[in-house]
């Protein structure tokens, strides 16, 4: 993006035994470019949990200086057995500040209705004063960035439904015209009135229930946060456990994730065994 050289094309040339099409003296850099990797991964306030699953809708942003190198499309499913990278969003601009602003605009316009993604975390990073000033480091996310409240999962069950607004529309079915009333979210009506958004929901504002809501913290009903394979079960019915104790290990997208007790008590149910496949939200262990 800053050199005008297609690096992948050059790699293919070298792999085929051909020389590079340019020399060092031919390289001229201009402007600034930023790449954001969009992963099927729930930021989960800094835990970054793998989140495989089907993609209902994927519409990447467009515009001048915007490039999307994607591996998935609408209707595809992100598998638990492979890397969770959905694609790379790249922007170019004449300077760094403009590139940051362009990337934030693109992330806001990105439509991805499916598994939780790292988009909210990327927005938090790009909007941070340290990043804008170039004062971040390789450990900055771990040591400094506050991701409290930054999640890619639906709102917990029990929250009030979004405010609905009644709208009347005319539809045609088999050549016949009908008047139909619809109740749509008020915020989407506001977006439509402003002429933006095209009425498409974004992944981080998904409706409730699209990926299995997790039980209330401290309930003793231990649910897995993602689709995966149980590779180790550490407890049996009747065992006494403490809060935070690792109950089992779940493998998803080449990563092992510890599933811990959310309270102390006695294990009353173990609903899985080693080698079992589970889905997001499945209750695997119950603690009384």
N, C-alpha and C positions, 0 to 999 in steps of 0.2 A: 504493500500500500504506500510506502514511503519511497520506494525505489522504482516502481513500475515494472519490476521483474517478477515473472511468475515462477516462484521457487519450485512448485510441484513439477512444472514442465521441465525445468532444468534438472531436477532429480531423475526424471524419466529418461532424459537425454543421457545422463551419466550412466544410469543402469543399463542402457542399451549400448554402451561403449562409445558414445559420441562425446565430443568436447563441449564445455560450456559455451554458450552463445555470446558471452561477454567477457571482458577482462576487468580487473580492479579499477582501471582508469575510466571505464565506461559507467561506473556506478555514481549516481548523483542523488542524494537524499533530499527530500523536501517534506515539510509539514510534520504532522504528528498523528500516530495511529494507536488505537487501543483495541485489545481483544478481550471479550468476555466469554468464558466457557459456560454454556447453559447446560447444567447437569440435572438429571432426574434424582434430586437429592434435597431433602427437607433441611433447611438451615437449622430448624429446631433450636433457636436461641443459642447457636454456636456448636451444637452436637453434630450437625451435618449427617443426617441419616439417609442411607440409600433408599430410594423410593421408586422401584420399578412399577410398571403398570401401563394400561392402554392410553393412547393419546387420541382424544375425540376430535380436537381441532388444533391445528398449528398454523398460524399465519405470522411469519416473521416481518419485522418492520422493513420499510423500503425508503429510498431517497438518495440524494446526492451524497457520495462518500460512505455508503453503507454496503456491507457485504455479509451474506449469510452462507456459511458452509455447513449445511445440515446433513445429518444422517437419518433423519426420520421425517415423516409427513403425517398428515391427518389420517387416522385409522390404523397407524402402526402401533406396536406395543414394545415398550422398553423391557427387555428381558432381565431377569434376576441373575443370569449366568454370565453376563458380559459387562464391559465398562458402561458406566451410566451417562456418558457424554451424549447429549442430544444434538449439539451442534456448536459452532463457534460464530459469534456475532462480532464483526470487526467494523470499526468506523475510522474514517480519515478526516482530518481538517487541517487548516493552515497552521494552527497553534494548539497547544495542549489544553488550554481552557475551553476552546471551542470544541475540541474532540471530546472532552468530558461532558459538556452540555449536550452534544449530539448523541453520545452513548446513553445518557440519562433519558433523553427523549425517546430513543429507540426501545429501551427497556420498558418504558411506560406504555408504548404502543404495542409491544409484543403480546400476541394472543396465543396462549397455550392452555387449553382446557384438557387437563389430564393429571399426571402425577405431580406432586410438589416439585418445584425446581429451585435452583440457586439464584434466580433473578432477584428476589427481595434482598438477599445478602449483597449481591453485586451493587444494587442501588444504594445500600447503606455505605458501602466502601467508597463509591464514586462521589457521594454527597458529603463525605467527611472532610473537615478542614485540613487534616493531616495529609490526606491523599491529594487534595487540590494543591497544597503547598509542596508536595513531593517530599514529605518528611516521614513517610512510612518505611518499613523495613520488612525483611522476610518473616519476622516474628510479630509484626504489628497486629495482625488479625488475632493471634493467640493472646498477646499481652495487653493490647490497648482497645481494640474495637469492641464496642458494647452492642451485642445483638439481642438484647432483652426485648422480647415481644416480636422478634423477626422470625416468622414461621411460614411454612408453605402448606400447612394442613388447614382443613376447614375449621370454622369456628366451633367451639365445643357445643355439644348437644344441649339444648335448653335455652340458648340465646333467642331473643326475639327475632322473628322473621323480618326481613327488609320491608320497609313501607311500600305498599302497592298502590298504583294509580290506575283507575279504570280508563280504558281507551276503546273506542269503537272503530272497527275497520270493516271494509268490504272485501269479501273473498269470493273467488269463482271456483266452483267444483263441478266438473263435467259439464261445463257450459252454462251452469246456473249460478246466479249471483245471490250471495247471502250476506246479511249484516251480522257481524260477530263482535261480542264484547270480550276484551282481554284485560287481565290485571297484570301489569308489568312493574318491575322495581322502579321507584321514583327516581333513583340516581341515573338509570339508563334513559329515562325520559328527558332528564336535564341534559345529558350528553347529546342525545339526538337533537334537542332543540338548539344546542350550540353548534351543531354541524360537525361533531367529531366523534371518533370511536366506532362509527358504523354499527353501534348496537351490539358489539361482540364482547362477551365477558372475558376477563383475563384470569389466568391460572391462579394468581394469588388472591382473587376475589371470588373463588368458586363457591357454589351454593353448598349448603350443608348436606352431608350424607354421601358425597360422591366418592369418598375413599374409606369409609368405615370410621366412625368417630371412636376415639379411645375412651375407655372408662374413666371415671373421675379419679384423680390422683389420691392415693391412700385408701382406695376401695378394697384392695386385696384381689381384685380381678385383673390378673396380669395379661395384658394383650400385647401382641407383637406390633411394632410400629411400621412394619414393611413386609412385603412378600419375601419369602426366603426358604431356606432349608435348615432345620434344626440339626446341628452337628453334635451337641452335647446337652444332656439333661443332668443337672447336679443334685436334684432333690426327688423325694418320693413322698407319697401320701403318708402323713403322720409326722414328718420332719418338722422341727422347730426352726424358724428362720428369723433373721434380723432385717430391719429396714436397710436397703442398699446391698444386700447379699445377692451375688450372681446366681440366678436360678437355672438359666440355660444359656447356650450360645447359639446365635442365629447367623447363618452365612448368607449374604446377599451381595451380588455384584463384586465378588472376589474379596469381600471384607467380612471379618467376623465381628459381630455386635453382641455385647453382653446384655442380657435381659435380667434386670434386677428387681428385687422385691420392693414394693412401694410402702410396705408397713411390716412390722414384726407380727408373728403369729404362727399358727400351725397350718401346714399344707393340707388342704382337704380334697383337692382335685389336681391331677396331672393329666392333661388331655392330649399330650403328644409323646412321641418317642423319638429317639435319634434316627435321623434319615427322613423324617416326615416333612412334607412341604406345607407351608402355612401361608395365609394371606393377611394383608394389612388389617388390623383390628381383631383378628382371631384371639379369643381368650384361651390361653394354653395352660395356665395354672391359677388356682384359686387359693387364697390364704384366708383363714378364719381368725 
